[in-house]
Structure formats: C-alpha cells, structure tokens
Amino acid sequence: MKKDHLEVLLEEMKGKFDLVLEGHDAIRQEIQETRQELGEKIDMNTFRLKALGKKLDAIASGSIASDSYGIV
C-alpha cells in the first residue's frame, strides 16, 4: 500500500509541476510580447524626437519661417 500511495503522490506532484511550467511559459510569452510592443513604441518615439529636433534646428537656424510655428 505504501508504494501505491507514493505513486499517487508523485503523480499529483508531477501534475502540479506541469501547471507551474505552463504558468511560466505563459508569463514568458507575455513578457516577450510586452518587450516587443515597448520596443516598437520606443523606436517610434525616437523617430519622432529626431524629427522634432531637426525641425527645431531648422527654426533656430532661420531656414524655416518662425511665424509658421506660432513663434514671432
């Protein structure tokens, strides 16, 4: 009877361990997706900031009319 009981306990432990592994896989996938989304947002904001910097440089150098940007 001890052997049967031990086998049942080991099977239960295996099932719980499998659930933990599934949870870790789900969390890992979510983290990867979030990293991808954040990377894309960072890339877009970097692009926007560079474009804005170029516009500001152009305004500062006088190559663009200041009043078109509301600066008088």
C-alpha positions, 0 to 999 in steps of 0.5 A, a space after each residue: 500500500 505504501 508504494 501505491 500511495 507514493 505513486 499517487 503522490 508523485 503523480 499529483 506532484 508531477 501534475 502540479 509541476 506541469 501547471 507551474 511550467 505552463 504558468 511560466 511559459 505563459 508569463 514568458 510569452 507575455 513578457 516577450 510580447 510586452 518587450 516587443 510592443 515597448 520596443 516598437 513604441 520606443 523606436 517610434 518615439 525616437 523617430 519622432 524626437 529626431 524629427 522634432 529636433 531637426 525641425 527645431 534646428 531648422 527654426 533656430 537656424 532661420 531656414 524655416 519661417 518662425 511665424 509658421 510655428 506660432 513663434 514671432 
